[in-house]
């Protein structure tokens, strides 16, 4: 895990497992019901896709999770935390809730573009850059829709990848673009399993991402971190972070790689 973070930091400074079946040379990764916390997932019929670097292989798998993009996900709920405790911060799901929306629909940018479409474009760009640097990439969502809820996505990453990066833009209602930040584990959750064992690694990954973005003169919100209680980090057992790349006022000019 530490090796994965070190290599990721180097990468960011430069640029900013059970396997079942194949699809045109790409490995399909399904949720294994025997994996820890897999029984907490409710939308599980989809699969992630593994891409292998062809050159300069580092034997490190980075999971790239394009946020949102699960049809029907907003009508299903999963436990906020593995132990069934209540959510400590608000967001799509209110603080005090025991269950969270399995996968929210996400927001729309001021020009009407759906967040889920932009996160997928960015995920594909990141995938191409990571592969070029010798990292293997687990694309958690490799198309417009994947039938995996946030718990299922996280559990697959836990068992196949060395770290997990989810891409989002924040729906904060502000009248200006506040910049990028990562969601850190709230202090109230730092003594709960599994976060108690991994929150420091989540923070290290988040800080590395912010450092890489800042080095490329990307606008950063405040310190670059905000305490948010997420399903993702509540179930993660590898370095894991939700990076918010701006908000609904961000200027989006993202072209997918050819």
MOURKA-V800901 format. One line per field, one symbol per residue. ss: DSSP state (~ for helix, > for strand, _ for the rest). phi: phi as a letter, one per 20 degrees, with the letter a starting at -180 (. if undefined). psi: psi as a letter, one per 20 degrees, with the letter a starting at -180 (. if undefined). A space follows every 10 residues. Layout:
ss=???
phi=???
psi=???
//
This chain:
ss=_~~~~~~~~~ ~~~~~_____ _>>__>>>>> _______~~~ ______>>>> >_________ >>>>>>____ __~~~_>>>_ __________ ________>> >______>__ ___>~~~~~~ ~~~~~~~~~~ ~~___>>>>_ _________~ ~~~~~~~~~~ __>>>>>>>> _________> >>>>__~~~_ ____~~~~~~ ~~~~~~~~~~ ~~~~_____> >>>>>>>___ ~~~~~___>> >>>>>>>___ ________
phi=.fgfffffgf gfffdb.ecc ncclndeede fefefgmffe fcdceebece ddfeclfdlc ddeddfgmnc gnffddccff cgenfefdce rgdfgnfedd gfbffndcff enffggffff gfffffgfff ffenefceef cdbfbcecef ffgfffggdc debcdddbce edmfebeeoe adeeffgfdf ddfeggecff fgffffffff fffffemffd elfncbfced ggffdfccgb bddeepbfef edcddffe
psi=ghgggghhgg ghhgi.pppo rqolipppor ppiiqpihii qhojiaqrpp ppqhqlpilp pppoooqalo pihijqqrph qhjjrqpiqr chpqqiqhqq pgoriaapri jippghhhhg ghhhgggggg hhijqqpoog ojahqpmprh gggghgghih rhroopprqp nijrjroiaq rqoqpqhiii jqqihhiihh hggggghggh ggghhjkppp ocijqpopoq ggihipkrpp qopokbaiiq oomopqq.
//
